[in-house]
Amino acid sequence: MNGIGTGQRLAALASSRFMGAKMIPHCSGLDQGQLLDCALDYAARGWSIIAIRDKKAAGSWKQFQTARPDASTLRKLFRARGINGLAVLLGQVSGGLVCRDFDCLEIYNSWANRHRQLAADLPTVETARGRHVYFRGPGGYFDFGNGEYRGDSKHYCVLPPSRHPTGAYYRWDVPLPSGDLPTIDPVQFGLLPALTERTETTEWTERNSDNGGRQRKTEDVYASEEWQEIINSTLPKKHGQRTRRLFDLCRQLKGTSLADAPPRILRPIVVDWHQKALPTIRTQEFAETWAHFLSAWGKVRFSAGQGAIDTAFQRAAQSTPPAYATALYNERGILLLVALCRELQRQAGAAPFILDCRTAGRLLGVSHVMAWKWLRVLCADEILDEVEKGSQATGKASRFRYIAEQRD
């Protein structure tokens, strides 16, 4: 296709089996060269384009939030193994590009019926569940619970002719114009609610946003070390463990900043968990995993190893550390851990108490690695006895006995 102008390859592909194909799992595989051609044409519109594998960015994309990749960089990105799609970063890096993501086709149809002319004019992508409507507008991010307003560079949208993990392909339902996209007021045309409209999800999003209205928990945060460790530590090891391990996932998440998040916010984590659990679980459909998670999320009140641990921690924080401990340590964190273990033993009576390093770290305000090291120190100094060692394989937290009560 050498010599064809910007946008013409996209128009040609729009009538091909790739962009013109319905979202059904019967299209043949995509050629990475064709994806690169599309990426170059999208980039010619001033869009920041990245390569993806099954909807997930193929490598780090933070640098492209402020500077668009040039043609040479795109060629490198699309030479990577397994690339089967491409995506655009929204917001100023792509010239003020915005996407209204409708997760539900019925909601999109309801909006389109109220704004028929605009729905016919705005470039629209058919997705596996709904529609992506593109335009230029104000920046920011808004979660509706059944879709999103994406207008910042910390969020991206998958573009045609990418392959969906189900095997379907994204296609342009309303094609891109030859020139610039229209700039519209999303509030006026029902694509963004007025500031007075509120939902449980949006209120949570606002509580977890900075003053600029940008959501702290962006899509790439779910690939961070913290979330990946939680996911990996709760994966089933054999058939029949899915329900119990999903319950463990909920308990782990209850010990993080997502403890009061609406389920919609947690969906990307559960999707990642499901994909990694597929080699082990018998039922492959995500809907069943999602249903089990939602059931567990509604039942779990405390994080792993908790129960009455917050009450114990409050008592420990108000108490005076044991004299023998102050003679051994001068760091406030480990002294507070000693006091916490003393309170937990009083609650447990003669039985050992449960304490995992992640919960200890959260309460003490340190990393779980540091909490683990401190627990090892207390065992070595014969303040604690580790009765039962926890492990990721069993999903159980360690059990301790406070053995220094005779010193108090």
N, C-alpha and C positions, 0 to 999 in steps of 0.2 A: 504493500500500500504506500510505498514511497511516493512523495509528490502530492499526496492528497492533503488538503488543507485541514486546519484545526476544526474539529467538530464533525468532519465528513466521515471519518472512520466510525465515530459514535453513531452517526445516523445510519451508516451501512450495517453496523452490528445491531442496531435497534430493529432492523427488519430481518435479522438472521435468527437462527435457531437458539442463539444464546440470549440476547436481550429480548427477543420477541417470544421466547418460550414461556409457557405458563409455569407457575411455581409447582411443578410436579417432579418427582424423582426419576424422570426418564430421559433427561438430557445427557448427552455424551460429555466426556471430560473436556475441560478447558485447556487450551494451550497457553503456557506462560508467556509466550511471545505475544499472543493476542491480548492478554491481560496487561502486558507492558504497553502495547499500543494504546489501549484505553487509558492507562494511567498517564501517559504523556499528553493525551488530548484533554483529560480532565485538568492536568497541571497547567496546560495552556490557558485555561480559564482563570488561572490565579488561585487554584485550590491546592491545599496541602494534602498530598496523597501518600498513603502508606500501604505496604503489602500485608496481607492477612492469611492465616490458615484457619479455616472453620470459624470465622467471625472474630478470631483473636489476633491481635497485632503480632506479626512475626518479628519479634525482637523489640528493643527499646524504641519508643516513639516520642519521648519527652522533648528531644531537640527539635522535632518538627512542629511543636506547639508554638514556636516563635519564629522559625525560619523554614520556608517550604523547601523540600528536597529538589535539587536540580535534576536535569535529565540524566546526568552521569550517576547520581545517587540512586535514582529510580531504577536504572538498569541493574545496579548491584542488588537492590532490594528484591527485584523480581527474578533474580537468578537463584535465589535461595531455594532449597529443596522443599517441596510440599506446598508451595504457594498456590492457593486456589481462589483467591479473591483480592479485592482492594477496598480501601475505605478512605473517607475524607474527614479531616479534622475541621470542626466548625469554628465559627467566630472570626475574629479579626485576621488571623493568619490566612484565612481563605476569603478575605475581602468582605467580611460581614455575613458569611453564609450561615443560614439557620435551617434546621430541620425540625418539623413537628412530627414526632414519631407516634403514630396511632397503633397500639398493640392489638386493638380489637377492631375488626372490619366493620362491625355494626356501628361503633362510635364514629368511625371515619365516614360511613355512609350518612349518618345523621348530620354531621357537619357539612358534608358535600351537598346535601339536599337543601340546606339553609343558605349555602353560598355557591350556587351552581356555576356561575360564570368564573369565579375565582378558582374553584376546583377544576374547571376545564382548562384553565390557563397555567396554574402553577405546576412545575415539573413534579411528577409523582412516581414513586417506585412501588411496585407490588412486592410485598414481602411474604414470608411464610404465614404470618398471622394477620397482617393489616396493611398499612401504607406508610411511606415516608414522603412528606410533602416539603419541598424545598423552596426557599425564598431568601431575600435579604431583609434583615431586621435587627432589632436591638439584641445585644449580647446577653448572656446569662444562662441559667439552667433552672428548670422547673420540673418536678416529678409529679405527675397526675395520679400515679398508682396504676393506670392502665395505658400509660404512654408518657412521653417526655417532650419538653421543649428544650432542644439542644442548640445553644448559641455561643458556646465557649470552646476554646481550643483544648480543653481537658476532656472533651467528649468527641467521639467520632461516629460515623454512620457507614455501614457497608453499602457499596455501590454496585450496580450491574456492571458486568455480567458475573458477579461473584457466585460461588456455590455455597448454599446453606448446608449446615451439618446434616440436615435431613436428606440431602441429595437434590433438593430443588435449586432453582436459579433465580436470582433477583433480576427483574426486568423493569424497563421504563413503561409505566402505564400511560403517563402524560410525558412526552419527550422533552428534553432540554431545548430551550430556544437557541437560535443561532447567535444571539447576542447575550447581554447581561440578564441576569434574573431580576424580576421586579422587586422593588423594595416596598414593603407593606407594614401597616400597623397591626401586629398580631392580636392585640386586645380588641381592636375595632372589629376584626373579622373572626373572632371566636377561636383563635389559635393559642391564646394565652389568657388566663383569667385575670380579671381586675384584682388589684391588691387586696380587696376586701373578701374575696372568695377563698375559703380555707378548707383543707381536708386533713385527715390524720397524717397522711404521708407527707404533704407539703409542710405542715407544721414541724414534723420531725426534721425534714430537710433544712428548714430555716434555722432550727436550733443547732444544727450541725454544719452551719455555713459561716464563712467569715463575713466581715462587714461589706465586702463587695458583692455578696450574693452568690459566691461560687461555692459549690458543694465540696466539702472536705473529702468525702468519700467518693472519689472519681473512679472511673471504670478500671484504671490501671492499678488502683490500690488493692483490688482483690487478687492481684498477682504478687503482692508483696510477701516478704518472708513470714510475717506474722500470720496472715490468713492461710498461706500454703502449709505452714506447720500445723495449724488447727485442722485443716482438711486431711493432711496426710496421717495425723495421729488418730483420726477417727474412722479411717477407711476399714471396711470389713476384710477379714483375713480368709474367710471361707463362706460357703453358701449358708444362708439362714441367719446371717448376722445383720442384715441391712437395717431392720427396724431398731434394734438395740443401738447400733452404731450411729444412726441418725439422731437418736435420743442423746447420745454422747456428744454429737456435733452441736446440738442445741445447748447442752450444758456448757460446752466450751465457749460458745458465742455469748452466753449470758454473762461471762466474765470479761467481756470486751466493751468497747464504746458502742457496740451495736445491740446492747442488752435490751433497749426499749424500742428498737427499730421495727417499723411495720414489715410484714413478711416480704412485700414487694422489693424492699431494699436488699434483702438477703438472697434473693433469687439467683444472682450471679454466682454466689458462693456455693449454693446447692447444685447449680448446673455443673460447676467445676468438680464438686464432690462426686456427682453422678457419673461424669465422664471417666473419672479415675477409678471408680468402683465397678465399671462395666465388666472388666475381665473376671470379676468374682461373683457378682450378683446374677441370679437367674433371670429375673424379669428386667428386660432391657428398656422399657418405656420410661421416659423421664416423668410423665404425669403421675405414675405410681410412687416414685421416689418423692416427688414434690408433695403429694397428698400425705405421705407418712411424715414428712418433715413438718408440714403445717399442723398436723395433729399433735406432734411432740412439742412444737414451739408454743402451742397454747397451754400445754400442761407443765412445762418446765418453769419453775420459779427461781431456782438458784443455779449458780454456775457450778462446774465440776468441783467437788470437794467442799462445797459450801454448806448449805443447811443453815445452821445458826452461827456460822462463822463470823458474820458481820457484827453480831452482838458480842461475841467473844473478843473481836478486835477492838470494839469500842471500849470494853472493860479494860483490855490490855493497855490501850493508849492512855487511859486515865489512871492507871496504876503506877506504882513505883517499881522499877526493875529490881529483881533480886540482887542482894548485895554481892553474892558470889559472881554474878554475871558482870556487874560493873567493875569488879576486880580483874576480870578476864578481858573485857572488851571496852573500847571507848567510842565505838561507832553507834549512833542512835538506832540505825536500822536493825542491826543484829540484836541489840538489847530489846527492841520492840518485838522482834521475832521470838525471843526467849519468853517474854511476857505473854505473847499470844499462845505459845505452846502450853504454857502453864494454865491459861484459861481454858483451852481446848481439852486438856486432860481433866480439869475439874468438871467440865460438861460431860465428858465421856465416862466418868467414874472409874471403875476398874478396867474398863475396856480400852484398847488402843484407839487413838483418834486418827482421822483421815486428814491429810494436808498435801496438796500438790503444789509444785513450785510455781506454776502459773498463777494460781490463786494467791499464794504467798507474795509473789512479786507484785501483783495488782494492788494488794492491800498495803504493802510496804513502799510502793512507789518506785520499785526497782525492776530490772529485767528478770525474767524467769530464770535465766542462767545464773544471775547473782543470787537469787533466792535459793536455787539448788546448791550453790557453793556454801551458803551460810548454813543450810540444813546439814550438809556434810560436816561442817565445822562443829556444829552442836553435837552431832553423833560422835565425832572423834574426841570431843571434850567430855563425853559421858553425861551430857545434859539430856540428850535424847537417845532412845533405842529404836532403831528402825526394825519394827516387828515384821513387816511385809513390804517388800520392795515393789513399787509400781512399775509399769512398763507400757509403752505404746502398743505393744502386741496384744496385751490383755485388755487395754483400755481402763485399767484400774490405777488409782492414785496410791501413793505410799501410805502405810499406816505406821504411826509412831507411838511411843510411850514416853511420857515425860518422867524421867527417873531421878531428877534432882530435887524432888520435893523435900527430901530429908535435909537439904541445905537451907531451905527457906526459913 
